[in-house]
């Protein structure tokens, strides 16, 4: 039996390069056991990480350029084109660099940009990392991250100023749940049409959420506020795709009684 909640997908986002701009999608096709297509497909290595593209393994985010420590990344506007594999980097409306991330010369252009623009923050030569099928997620499992917009609104009321949901860099923004309801869904199965997702665990928040995704200013203390007000550092949930299919904004999300592994 399906719970007839009014929860719906409000927005779908992917992050082709770890730490760089979100890209909003009109729809997406999910595959079992996978992230959104091209989500965190690339990362910018910050000093030798030991990553082997022939034997890719999860590495902690401190091995890469990332917002938790490198908030200036948020001042870049980046777009990735699936057809050409070209990443374009703009700042203040001006194109700074572009390159094919699947070609050595294209990656070299992107690496040169970061070497020249982030010298004080680099622990070694920056390198674009990629391995077919690998995702440079903050967690080792391939999951979809879900943000409850009502929880963000509740946090806004506590802080007393707007909180952009993009601070949380989630894949799916959801409306229709009460604030913090998502945290009680761990272990439950979500249905979006024929798609099924198993909620794996809460998302523990780090200092990356303190960075304004538009101004690149470190202007809030979100993990500390979560802990002080709610007694935890969590906002959002990770879910594993069990049954794939296409989803789009406006699709209803329900909790099912399906028993999925």
N, C-alpha and C positions, 0 to 999 in steps of 0.2 A: 504494500500500500504506500502511496506517495503522499507526503505532507503537502498540502495545498497552500504553501506560503506564498507571499507576494514578492519574494526576493527575485531580483533580476540583475543581469549583467548591465552595468552602466558604461563600461569602457574596457577595451582590450589593448594591452601595451606589451611591446617587446623591447629588449635592450640588446641590439646586435653586438655592441662592444662593451664589455664590462666597464662600468664607471662613466660611460658617455650617455648621450641623450636617449630618452624614451622615444619610441615610435608608435603612434596610435594606429590600430588596425581596424578596418571595417568588418572583418571576420577572420577566423582562423580555423584551420583543420588540425585537431589534436590527434596524436598517435599514442597508442598504449605505451606506457613506460618512458615517454619522452617529454621534454620541455616544449614550450611553444617553438615552432620552427625558427631557427637562427637566433634564439634567445641566448645571450651570453656566448655566442659562437666564437667570439674573439676576445682577447685580453691583451693589455700592454704590459709586458713583463718589466718589473722595476728591479733591475739587478738580476744576476743569475738565479733562476728558480729551480733548476733541475728538471723542468718539464720536458718530457719526451713525447713528441707528436706521434711516434710509432707505438707508444705504450702509454697513452694518456691516463693520468690519475688526478684525482682531486687534490688541489693545493689551497691553502688558506689565502684569503684575499690580501693579506699583507704582502704577498709576493708580487702584486700587481699595482699599477696606478689605480686608485679607487678613492671614492668620496670621503671615506672615513678619515683619511689623512691628507688627501689632495683635493680640497674643496674647489680649487680653481678650475677643475674639470667641468664644473657646472656652468661656467661662463662660456663654454664652447657649445655651439649648435651643430650637431652632426646628423647626417643622414646616410643610410646604407641602402644601396640599390641591389636587389636580389638578382636581377638579370645580368648585371655587369660585375657584381661583387665590389663595386666602387664605394668607398667611404669618402664623403665630402665633409670637411671641417670648416665651419664659419665662426667668426667672432665679431660681435657688434655689427652683424649684417654683411661682413666682408669675407669672401672666401679666402681661406688661408692655405688650404692644401686639399688634394684629393689623390686617391690611389686605389688600385685594385688589390684588395686584401688577399686574393688567391694567387697573386703574381709577386715574385721576388722584388722587382723594381717598384711595384706599387706599394708593397709593405715598406720598402726603404724610404719612400717619400713620407709616409706617415711617421715612421721612426725618426726621421730627421726633424720633422716638425716638433715632436715631443722632446727630442734632445735639445733643440734650440729654445723651446718655450718653457720647459720645466727643469732646467739644470740643477737648481737648488734642491729639488725634491727627488732626484734620481740617485739610486745607489749603484748604478751601472748603466751601460747603454740600453735604452729602451728597445724592446723587441716585440713585434706583433706575433702573438701565438695563436695557432689554430691547429685542430686535428679533426678530421671528419667524424661527425657524430658526437663530439665532445662538447660539453657546456661548462663554462667557467662560472658556475653558480657558487653562491656562498655556502652551499651544502653539497655533500657528495652525491645524494640521490637526485635523480632527474624528476623534478616536480614543477607544479604550477603554483605561483603565489597569489593569494586572494586577499584583497583589502576590503573591509567593511566600511563604507563611507560614513555610516552612522557613528562608528567608533572614532573616526577622525573628527567628526563634528563635535562629539562629546569632549574630545581632547581640546578642541578649539575653545569650548566654553570654559575649560579649566585654565587654559593659558591666557585667554582674553584677547586673542588676535587670530587672524586666519591661518590655517595650517593646510598647505597645499598637499593633497593626497599623493602627489608624485614624489614627495620626500621619501615615501616608503617603497618606491620602485617595484610595485606589484604588477602582476600580469593581468589580473581581473579585478576591476572595481565593481563592487556589488552594492545595490540599494535594496531596501525592504526588510533587512534584518534590524533588530534593535541593537543599540550600542553594546559591543563586546559579546554579542551572541555567537560570533564565529569561534570564540575561544572554547565554547562548550561542544563544538562539532568534531573534536578530535576523535577518530575512530569511526565516524559516521560516513555514509556514502552520499554524495551529491549527484543529482540527476539534472542534466541540461539537455532536454530532448532525449536522444538515444545515448548521449555521452554519460559516462560514469566516472566520478573521481572519488578516490578514497582519501579522506582528510588524515594526514600523517601526524603533524604536530604544529604547535604554535611557532610564530616567528619572533625570536628574541631580537630586539632592536639595539643597534650600535650607534655611534656618534655620526654616522653618515646622515641620519635623519635630522641632525641639527643644521644641515646645510640647505639654504634656500635654493631650489632647483632653477630659479630664474636669475637671482642676483648673485649667486655663488657665495653669499655671506653666511658665516657660521653664526646664526642669530637666535638659536633656540637651544634648549637643554631637554630634548624629548625623552631619552632613556631615563634620565634622572626624574623627570616629571611623572613618567609612567610609574616608576618605582615608588615615588613619594605619595602619589594620589591613589593609585590602584593596587599597589603592593606587588607589581610584577613589571617586567620590561617588555611585555609582548604586545604586538599589534599586527594582526593578520595571521593567516594560516598557510601551510604548505599542503598541497594535495597531489596525489599520484593519479595519472590518467590510467584507468583500467580498461575502459571501452572508449575508443576514439570516435571522432566525427567532427562535423563543422559546428561552430558556435559563433554567435554574433551579438552585439549589444541589443538589449530588449528581450533576449531569451530568459525564460524563467528558470530559476534554480530551486530545486526541491530536495528535501532530505528523504531518502528512500529506506526501505527495509531490506534491500538487496544485501546478501552476504557475499562480499567480495574479498579476495585475498590481496 
